[in-house]
Amino acid sequence: MKNVIIGIDVSKLTLDISVLIDSTFQFFTIENTVKALKKFFKEFKEHQVMIAMENTGRYNYHLYEVLPLFEFKVYVINPLHIKRSIGLVRGKNDKIDSKRIALFLEKYHIDLRIWSPCSKTLQKIKLLNTERRLRVKIRAALLTQLADQSLLKGMQDKDLLKLNKDFIALLDKQISFIEDKILYLIENDEVLKDQYHRIQTIPGVGKVLAANMLIKTNGFTEIQSAREMSCYAGVAPFEYQSGTSLKYKSKVSPLADKELKKILHLAAMSAIRFKNDLAVYYLRKVSEGKNKMSVLNAVRNKIIHRIYSLIKNKTFYQNQLEMS
């Protein structure tokens, strides 16, 4: 039995693979299919294997389907983590990338979290959420275009305006359809259903944030602390100072899940419109002269901590929403 380290560079049609055994690299290129993956990994089933790959969304799904069949340690790594770790580099190709992933795993595996497969239900929800997000972006772009066209008085094309409005109406219908499918999947999974409805009792937390929290945490089996989630979502403030001469106010890091941060921001804006402890906190801090965006970020943090508290203690939020 040998210790084997495998780095995989994932693309749509092929996988470039670097295999490190006894300080020697071997390189392979195989099809990104379930059949090819099963055949390749069978060669290593008798060894102690660690596998690393970058998170490339749906292109990873064949790997996610095959890897649970083997007793390998698997790591799915943020591409930025690898990029920041290797310093200045010149040039790249898929073979070199797979080697860099393998070397990264060899050096840092002790500090990395082992990947675990999520349920089929969550996989379907993730795919649906990706489709929803795409349509929301297109819809936002079209609404901006409509607003800009309204400024061009005398230059508007009525047929084009109608096309855009019809397209927006179609997107609204599709988004609603996808959201209904996501809700159906959640409602038919007892654990996800309980978590989904439990965290929506928090002021400002609606169906979009609740679904995204389930997706980002794999049903709260990953990112298991509120502090870790605050860092992941980019709402945790960090100290910035050097020596005695350079000292700045604590601020959030730009390294964050921008989508989740935006949804949390909307949740915080919604929460402070109602009569609840979050709104009371916001108004009190603003009246004390605190920066509004800084206080709003604190509200985002509080929402995350409340979510994790409800999940941990299996309770519901007590403060009922009332319009102010």
Residue pairs with C-beta under 8 A, 6 or more apart in sequence:
1 46
1 47
1 48
2 21
2 22
2 47
2 48
3 21
3 47
3 48
3 50
4 19
4 20
4 21
4 44
4 47
4 48
4 49
4 50
5 19
5 20
5 21
5 49
5 50
5 52
5 102
5 105
5 106
6 17
6 18
6 19
6 20
6 44
6 49
6 50
6 51
6 52
6 102
7 17
7 18
7 20
7 51
7 52
7 53
7 98
7 99
7 100
7 101
7 102
7 103
7 104
7 105
8 15
8 16
8 17
8 51
8 52
8 53
8 63
8 98
8 101
9 15
9 16
9 17
9 53
9 54
9 94
9 95
9 97
9 98
9 101
10 32
10 53
10 54
10 56
10 59
10 60
10 63
11 32
11 56
11 59
11 94
12 32
12 59
13 31
13 32
14 29
14 30
14 31
14 32
14 94
15 29
15 30
15 31
15 32
15 37
15 63
16 27
16 28
16 29
16 94
16 95
16 97
16 98
17 27
17 28
17 29
17 30
17 40
17 98
18 25
18 26
18 27
18 95
18 98
18 99
18 101
18 102
19 25
19 26
19 27
19 28
19 44
19 102
20 102
20 103
20 106
25 99
25 102
27 95
27 98
27 99
28 40
29 94
30 36
30 37
30 40
32 59
32 62
33 62
34 62
34 65
34 66
37 62
37 63
37 66
38 66
38 69
41 66
41 67
41 69
41 70
41 72
44 70
44 72
45 70
45 71
49 70
49 72
49 73
50 72
50 73
50 74
50 75
50 105
50 109
51 67
51 72
51 73
51 74
51 75
51 105
52 74
52 75
52 76
52 77
52 101
52 102
52 104
52 105
52 109
52 112
53 60
53 63
53 75
53 76
53 77
53 101
54 76
54 77
54 78
54 79
54 82
54 101
55 76
55 77
55 78
55 79
57 130
58 127
58 130
60 76
61 123
64 117
64 123
67 74
67 117
68 117
73 109
73 114
74 114
74 115
75 105
75 109
75 112
75 113
75 114
75 115
76 115
77 101
77 104
77 105
77 112
80 255
81 104
82 100
82 101
82 104
85 104
85 107
85 108
86 100
86 104
105 112
113 222
116 218
116 221
116 222
118 126
118 218
118 219
118 221
119 189
119 219
121 185
121 186
121 188
121 189
121 192
122 192
122 214
122 215
122 218
122 219
124 185
125 182
125 185
125 186
125 211
125 214
125 215
126 215
128 178
128 181
128 182
128 185
129 182
129 211
129 212
129 215
131 178
132 175
132 178
132 179
132 182
133 259
135 171
135 174
135 175
135 178
136 175
138 171
139 168
139 171
139 172
139 175
142 164
142 167
142 168
142 171
143 168
145 164
146 161
146 164
146 165
146 168
149 156
149 160
149 161
149 164
150 156
179 207
182 211
183 207
185 192
186 192
186 193
186 196
186 211
186 214
187 193
191 219
192 214
192 219
195 210
195 213
195 214
195 219
195 220
195 311
196 207
196 210
196 211
196 214
198 310
198 311
198 314
198 315
198 316
199 205
199 210
199 213
199 307
199 310
199 311
200 206
200 207
200 210
201 310
201 316
201 317
202 271
202 303
202 306
202 307
202 310
202 317
203 270
203 271
203 274
203 276
203 278
203 279
203 317
203 319
203 321
204 267
204 268
204 269
204 270
204 271
204 272
204 274
204 278
204 303
205 267
205 271
205 303
205 307
206 267
206 270
208 263
209 263
209 264
209 266
209 267
212 259
212 260
212 263
213 220
213 307
214 220
216 223
216 229
216 232
216 257
216 260
217 223
217 224
217 229
220 308
220 311
223 229
223 232
225 308
226 304
226 305
226 307
226 308
226 309
227 236
229 304
229 308
230 236
230 301
230 304
230 305
231 253
232 256
232 257
232 260
233 256
233 257
233 260
233 261
233 264
233 300
233 304
234 252
234 253
234 254
234 255
234 256
234 257
234 258
234 261
235 252
235 256
235 261
235 264
235 297
235 300
235 301
235 304
236 252
236 253
236 301
237 250
237 251
237 252
237 297
238 250
238 251
238 252
238 253
239 250
240 247
240 248
240 249
240 250
240 251
241 247
241 248
252 297
261 300
264 300
264 303
264 304
265 296
265 300
267 300
267 303
268 278
268 296
268 297
268 299
268 300
268 303
269 296
271 278
271 279
271 299
271 303
272 278
272 279
272 282
272 283
272 296
272 299
273 279
273 323
273 324
274 321
274 322
274 323
274 324
275 321
275 322
275 323
275 324
276 319
276 321
276 322
277 319
278 299
278 302
278 303
279 324
281 295
281 298
281 299
281 302
282 295
282 296
282 299
285 295
285 298
286 292
286 295
306 317
309 315
310 316
310 317
